[in-house]
């Protein structure tokens, strides 16, 4: 068992770290200023400019198969990349990628949607959550009714990441009410690829964070039969696969952000003088730093184990839930301690700590709440689907 990165993996990590420090971190003051003034975090075209710089450095399609021109780094390295990028709050993602479920597209769909998405010519989003179906994914109400060689979609989706910018959506809808009812929501639902020009609209949702998801509205939106993704009535499994990937990624991002925040706390504690001594010499501060370091390290290994298990072609859903649950909560505890160490300055918008504080709160909600992760973990153990100590 090798618990260290290979030399090649260390080189990739070092290159990503250098890119983040050279290209992204210098933009942080500008991002904070823009957000304070109510402007977009980055000006139009800046993200694409940064993605092209990353492409020149060899980072394009980091999780995209080589046959589509991607780097196909594998999930362990993907976790490392997410951790490094999360060390800045500058909104950035590498170009050349597509949602994992879009690879279930047939050849025509790949030409029309997958390839343009990888090439950056189209933007996509995935929509399953509804006003009455968040964690309870089986309670979706959106319907798709067959009419000739088309399906007519009606309903609403909510809290959809990327929904305001997307050119098309991969949306889950009920296509057989009886199957859906009899199977307790596991069957009778289908995933459709729906272009915005087909008639759905998006509505911006304001949040306590610096970005907003979208509500999507479908009113008699007609979608051709050929736009079914992955087969009729196969939508529920696709939805779970999309969500499952996102879960351990949340943990990875929490680790990266927490590492940056902890370093900020350490640096500040050495400089801040109270009653004649740096606060770094106070036991109260030292314990907060120590607890944070231990929790970060624990979360990191949970994330890496989930990613490694997936690389081995094994089922990582249990580990993904553990990584998401512990990582998200760890991130919230660390940012709270770091804000406390910084005192009043940590509460101001002059520093990015309060921004991370607001962002971190979402980690415990989206892609499966804390409560859902605990339910999944406990159910797996109680029903014997997973054995204690199984994953080693």
C-alpha positions as CSV (number, residue, x, y, z in Angstrom):
1,X,0.0,0.0,0.0
2,X,1.5,3.3,-1.1
3,X,0.1,6.4,0.7
4,X,2.2,8.9,-1.1
5,X,1.7,10.6,-4.5
6,X,3.9,9.4,-7.3
7,X,6.5,11.8,-8.8
8,X,4.3,12.4,-11.7
9,X,1.3,13.2,-9.5
10,X,3.5,15.5,-7.4
11,X,4.5,17.4,-10.6
12,X,0.8,17.8,-11.6
13,X,0.0,19.1,-8.1
14,X,2.9,21.5,-8.1
15,X,1.9,22.8,-11.5
16,X,-1.7,23.4,-10.5
17,X,-0.5,25.1,-7.3
18,X,1.7,27.4,-9.3
19,X,-1.2,28.3,-11.6
20,X,-3.5,29.1,-8.7
21,X,-0.9,31.3,-7.0
22,X,0.2,33.1,-10.2
23,X,-3.1,33.5,-12.1
24,X,-6.0,33.3,-9.6
25,X,-4.9,34.6,-6.2
26,X,-3.7,37.9,-7.6
27,X,-7.4,38.5,-8.7
28,X,-8.7,38.1,-5.2
29,X,-8.8,41.8,-4.2
30,X,-10.5,42.6,-7.5
31,X,-13.1,39.9,-6.9
32,X,-13.8,41.2,-3.4
33,X,-14.2,44.7,-4.7
34,X,-16.5,43.7,-7.5
35,X,-18.7,41.7,-5.1
36,X,-18.9,44.6,-2.6
37,X,-20.1,46.8,-5.4
38,X,-22.7,44.3,-6.6
39,X,-20.8,43.5,-9.8
40,X,-20.0,40.0,-11.2
41,X,-17.0,38.4,-9.5
42,X,-15.1,38.4,-12.7
43,X,-15.6,40.6,-15.8
44,X,-17.1,39.1,-18.9
45,X,-14.6,36.9,-20.8
46,X,-12.1,36.6,-17.9
47,X,-13.0,33.0,-17.0
48,X,-12.5,31.9,-20.6
49,X,-9.2,33.8,-20.7
50,X,-8.0,31.9,-17.6
51,X,-9.2,28.6,-19.0
52,X,-7.1,29.2,-22.1
53,X,-4.0,30.0,-20.0
54,X,-4.6,26.7,-18.1
55,X,-5.0,24.9,-21.5
56,X,-1.6,26.3,-22.5
57,X,-0.2,24.8,-19.3
58,X,-1.6,21.4,-20.3
59,X,-4.7,21.4,-18.2
60,X,-7.8,21.0,-20.4
61,X,-10.4,18.4,-19.8
62,X,-8.8,17.2,-16.6
63,X,-11.5,14.5,-16.1
64,X,-12.3,14.0,-19.8
65,X,-11.4,10.7,-21.5
66,X,-8.3,10.9,-23.8
67,X,-10.4,9.9,-26.8
68,X,-12.2,13.3,-26.5
69,X,-8.9,15.2,-26.1
70,X,-8.9,15.3,-22.3
71,X,-6.1,14.7,-19.8
72,X,-8.1,12.0,-18.0
73,X,-6.1,12.4,-14.8
74,X,-8.2,9.9,-12.8
75,X,-10.2,10.6,-9.7
76,X,-7.3,10.8,-7.2
77,X,-5.6,13.5,-9.1
78,X,-8.9,15.1,-9.8
79,X,-9.4,15.3,-6.0
80,X,-5.9,16.9,-5.6
81,X,-6.7,19.4,-8.4
82,X,-10.0,20.4,-6.7
83,X,-8.2,20.9,-3.4
84,X,-5.6,23.2,-4.9
85,X,-8.1,25.3,-6.9
86,X,-10.3,25.6,-3.7
87,X,-7.5,27.4,-2.0
88,X,-8.7,30.6,-3.7
89,X,-12.3,31.9,-3.8
90,X,-11.8,33.3,-7.3
91,X,-14.5,31.5,-9.3
92,X,-12.7,29.2,-11.7
93,X,-13.1,25.8,-13.3
94,X,-10.9,24.1,-15.9
95,X,-12.3,24.0,-19.4
96,X,-12.7,21.0,-21.6
97,X,-15.1,19.0,-19.4
98,X,-18.6,17.8,-19.5
99,X,-21.1,16.3,-16.9
100,X,-20.4,12.7,-16.2
101,X,-23.8,11.5,-17.3
102,X,-23.5,13.3,-20.7
103,X,-21.2,10.5,-21.8
104,X,-24.3,8.2,-21.9
105,X,-25.3,10.2,-25.0
106,X,-25.7,8.3,-28.3
107,X,-23.5,9.2,-31.2
108,X,-25.8,11.9,-32.6
109,X,-26.2,13.4,-29.1
110,X,-22.5,13.4,-28.6
111,X,-22.0,15.4,-31.8
112,X,-24.7,17.9,-30.9
113,X,-24.1,18.3,-27.1
114,X,-21.1,16.4,-25.7
115,X,-18.4,17.5,-28.1
116,X,-19.5,21.2,-28.1
117,X,-19.6,21.2,-24.3
118,X,-16.1,19.8,-24.1
119,X,-14.9,22.4,-26.6
120,X,-16.5,25.2,-24.6
121,X,-19.0,26.0,-27.3
122,X,-22.0,25.1,-25.2
123,X,-22.8,25.2,-21.5
124,X,-24.9,22.6,-19.7
125,X,-26.7,22.1,-16.4
126,X,-28.4,19.2,-14.6
127,X,-31.8,19.5,-13.1
128,X,-33.4,17.1,-10.7
129,X,-34.2,19.2,-7.6
130,X,-37.8,20.6,-7.3
131,X,-39.6,22.8,-4.8
132,X,-41.0,19.6,-3.2
133,X,-38.2,17.3,-4.0
134,X,-34.8,18.2,-2.6
135,X,-33.3,15.4,-0.6
136,X,-36.4,13.3,-1.4
137,X,-35.5,12.8,-5.0
138,X,-38.3,10.3,-5.5
139,X,-40.9,12.9,-4.9
140,X,-40.4,14.8,-8.2
141,X,-43.6,16.1,-9.9
142,X,-42.3,17.3,-13.3
143,X,-44.0,15.3,-16.1
144,X,-43.2,14.4,-19.6
145,X,-46.2,13.3,-21.7
146,X,-45.8,11.6,-25.1
147,X,-47.4,13.4,-28.0
148,X,-46.5,11.7,-31.4
149,X,-42.7,11.8,-31.7
150,X,-42.3,14.5,-29.0
151,X,-42.6,14.7,-25.3
152,X,-44.3,17.7,-23.6
153,X,-42.6,18.7,-20.4
154,X,-44.3,20.6,-17.6
155,X,-43.0,21.5,-14.1
156,X,-40.4,23.4,-12.2
157,X,-36.8,22.8,-11.0
158,X,-35.0,24.8,-8.4
159,X,-31.5,25.5,-7.0
160,X,-30.0,24.4,-10.3
161,X,-26.2,25.2,-10.5
162,X,-25.4,26.8,-13.8
163,X,-29.0,27.1,-14.8
164,X,-28.8,30.8,-15.6
165,X,-26.0,30.4,-18.1
166,X,-26.8,27.0,-19.6
167,X,-27.6,26.5,-23.3
168,X,-29.2,23.2,-22.5
169,X,-30.3,21.2,-19.5
170,X,-30.3,17.5,-18.7
171,X,-33.6,17.4,-16.8
172,X,-35.4,14.5,-15.0
173,X,-39.1,14.1,-15.5
174,X,-41.8,11.4,-14.8
175,X,-42.6,9.5,-18.0
176,X,-44.7,6.7,-16.5
177,X,-46.8,7.7,-13.4
178,X,-47.8,4.1,-12.6
179,X,-44.2,2.8,-12.7
180,X,-43.1,5.8,-10.7
181,X,-45.7,5.2,-8.0
182,X,-45.3,1.4,-7.8
183,X,-41.5,1.7,-7.6
184,X,-41.6,4.4,-4.9
185,X,-40.0,6.8,-7.4
186,X,-37.1,4.6,-8.6
187,X,-38.6,3.9,-12.0
188,X,-40.7,5.6,-14.6
189,X,-38.5,8.7,-14.8
190,X,-36.4,9.8,-17.8
191,X,-33.6,12.2,-18.5
192,X,-34.1,14.6,-21.4
193,X,-31.6,16.9,-23.1
194,X,-33.5,20.2,-23.6
195,X,-32.2,23.2,-25.4
196,X,-33.1,26.6,-23.9
197,X,-34.5,27.6,-27.3
198,X,-37.1,24.8,-26.9
199,X,-38.9,27.1,-24.5
200,X,-37.8,26.7,-20.8
201,X,-36.7,29.7,-18.9
202,X,-34.5,30.3,-15.9
203,X,-34.9,32.7,-12.9
204,X,-32.1,33.8,-10.7
205,X,-32.3,32.8,-7.1
206,X,-30.6,35.2,-4.6
207,X,-28.7,33.5,-1.8
208,X,-26.5,34.5,1.1
209,X,-23.5,33.5,-1.0
210,X,-21.9,35.4,-3.9
211,X,-23.5,33.4,-6.6
212,X,-27.0,32.3,-7.3
213,X,-28.5,29.1,-8.7
214,X,-31.6,29.1,-10.9
215,X,-35.2,28.1,-10.9
216,X,-36.2,26.5,-14.2
217,X,-39.7,26.7,-15.5
218,X,-41.1,24.3,-18.2
219,X,-44.5,25.2,-19.6
220,X,-45.6,22.8,-22.4
221,X,-42.0,22.5,-23.6
222,X,-41.8,20.1,-26.6
223,X,-38.8,17.9,-26.8
224,X,-38.1,15.4,-29.6
225,X,-37.9,11.7,-28.8
226,X,-34.3,11.7,-30.0
227,X,-33.3,13.9,-27.0
228,X,-33.9,11.2,-24.4
229,X,-30.5,10.6,-22.6
230,X,-29.6,7.1,-21.5
231,X,-32.9,5.4,-22.5
232,X,-36.5,5.7,-21.6
233,X,-37.3,5.3,-17.8
234,X,-33.5,5.3,-17.0
235,X,-33.4,8.8,-15.5
236,X,-33.3,8.0,-11.8
237,X,-30.0,6.0,-12.0
238,X,-28.5,8.8,-14.1
239,X,-29.5,11.3,-11.5
240,X,-28.0,9.4,-8.7
241,X,-24.7,8.9,-10.6
242,X,-24.5,12.7,-11.2
243,X,-25.1,13.4,-7.5
244,X,-22.8,10.7,-6.3
245,X,-19.8,12.2,-8.2
246,X,-20.6,15.6,-6.8
247,X,-20.5,14.5,-3.2
248,X,-16.9,13.6,-2.6
249,X,-15.9,16.7,-4.7
250,X,-17.6,18.9,-2.1
251,X,-15.3,17.3,0.5
252,X,-12.3,18.0,-1.7
253,X,-13.2,21.6,-2.1
254,X,-13.7,21.9,1.7
255,X,-10.2,20.5,2.3
256,X,-8.6,23.0,0.0
257,X,-10.4,26.0,1.4
258,X,-9.8,24.9,5.0
259,X,-6.0,24.6,4.3
260,X,-5.8,28.1,3.0
261,X,-7.9,29.5,5.8
262,X,-5.8,27.7,8.5
263,X,-2.6,29.1,7.0
264,X,-4.2,32.6,7.2
265,X,-5.0,32.0,10.9
266,X,-1.5,30.8,11.6
267,X,0.1,33.8,9.9
268,X,-2.2,36.2,11.7
269,X,-1.7,34.6,15.1
270,X,2.0,35.1,14.8
271,X,1.6,38.8,14.0
272,X,-1.3,39.8,16.3
273,X,-0.1,41.1,19.6
274,X,-2.3,41.2,22.7
275,X,-1.1,41.9,26.2
276,X,2.5,41.9,25.0
277,X,2.5,38.5,23.3
278,X,1.5,37.1,19.9
279,X,-1.8,35.4,20.2
280,X,-0.1,32.3,18.7
281,X,1.4,31.8,22.2
282,X,-2.1,31.5,23.8
283,X,-3.3,28.0,24.4
284,X,-6.8,28.9,23.3
285,X,-5.5,29.8,19.9
286,X,-3.1,26.9,19.7
287,X,-5.9,24.4,20.3
288,X,-8.1,25.8,17.6
289,X,-5.2,25.5,15.2
290,X,-4.4,22.0,16.3
291,X,-8.0,20.8,16.0
292,X,-8.3,22.3,12.6
293,X,-5.1,20.7,11.3
294,X,-6.2,17.2,12.5
295,X,-9.7,17.5,11.0
296,X,-8.4,18.7,7.7
297,X,-6.0,15.8,7.5
298,X,-8.8,13.3,8.4
299,X,-11.1,14.9,5.7
300,X,-8.4,14.7,3.1
301,X,-8.0,11.0,3.6
302,X,-11.7,10.3,3.4
303,X,-11.8,12.2,0.1
304,X,-8.8,10.5,-1.3
305,X,-10.1,7.1,-0.3
306,X,-13.4,7.8,-2.1
307,X,-11.6,8.9,-5.2
308,X,-9.2,6.0,-5.1
309,X,-12.0,3.5,-4.7
310,X,-13.7,5.0,-7.8
311,X,-10.4,4.7,-9.8
312,X,-10.4,1.0,-8.9
313,X,-13.8,0.6,-10.6
314,X,-15.5,-0.1,-7.2
315,X,-18.6,1.3,-5.7
316,X,-17.6,4.4,-3.7
317,X,-21.1,5.7,-2.7
318,X,-20.7,4.9,1.0
319,X,-17.3,6.6,1.1
320,X,-18.5,9.5,-0.9
321,X,-21.2,10.2,1.7
322,X,-18.7,9.9,4.5
323,X,-16.3,12.3,2.7
324,X,-19.1,14.8,2.0
325,X,-20.5,14.7,5.5
326,X,-17.2,15.0,7.4
327,X,-15.6,17.3,4.8
328,X,-18.4,19.8,4.7
329,X,-18.7,20.0,8.5
330,X,-15.0,20.2,8.9
331,X,-14.9,23.2,6.6
332,X,-17.6,24.9,8.6
333,X,-15.8,24.4,11.8
334,X,-12.5,25.6,10.5
335,X,-13.8,28.8,8.9
336,X,-15.6,29.5,12.1
337,X,-12.4,29.1,14.1
338,X,-10.4,31.2,11.7
339,X,-12.9,34.0,11.8
340,X,-12.8,33.9,15.6
341,X,-9.0,34.0,15.6
342,X,-9.1,37.1,13.4
343,X,-11.7,38.8,15.6
344,X,-13.4,41.8,14.3
345,X,-11.3,41.9,11.1
346,X,-12.5,38.4,10.3
347,X,-16.1,39.7,10.3
348,X,-15.4,42.5,7.8
349,X,-15.6,42.3,4.1
350,X,-12.0,43.6,3.8
351,X,-10.9,40.0,4.2
352,X,-12.3,36.9,2.4
353,X,-13.0,35.0,5.6
354,X,-16.7,36.1,6.0
355,X,-17.1,35.2,2.3
356,X,-15.9,31.7,2.9
357,X,-18.0,31.6,6.0
358,X,-21.2,32.1,3.9
359,X,-20.1,29.8,1.1
360,X,-19.1,27.0,3.5
361,X,-22.6,26.9,4.9
362,X,-23.9,25.6,1.6
363,X,-21.5,22.7,1.6
364,X,-23.7,21.0,4.3
365,X,-26.9,21.4,2.1
366,X,-26.4,20.8,-1.6
367,X,-25.7,17.5,-3.3
368,X,-27.2,15.8,-0.2
369,X,-27.7,17.3,3.2
370,X,-25.9,16.2,6.3
371,X,-29.0,14.4,7.4
372,X,-29.2,12.5,4.1
373,X,-25.6,11.5,4.3
374,X,-26.1,10.2,7.9
375,X,-29.2,8.3,6.8
376,X,-27.3,6.6,3.9
377,X,-24.3,5.7,6.1
378,X,-26.4,4.3,8.9
379,X,-28.6,2.4,6.5
380,X,-25.7,0.8,4.7
381,X,-24.2,-0.4,8.0
382,X,-27.5,-1.5,9.6
383,X,-28.6,-3.5,6.5
384,X,-25.2,-5.0,6.0
385,X,-24.5,-3.4,2.6
386,X,-21.2,-2.2,4.0
387,X,-19.0,-3.7,6.8
388,X,-17.1,-1.7,9.3
389,X,-13.5,-1.4,8.2
390,X,-14.3,-2.7,4.7
391,X,-12.5,-0.1,2.7
392,X,-8.8,-0.6,3.2
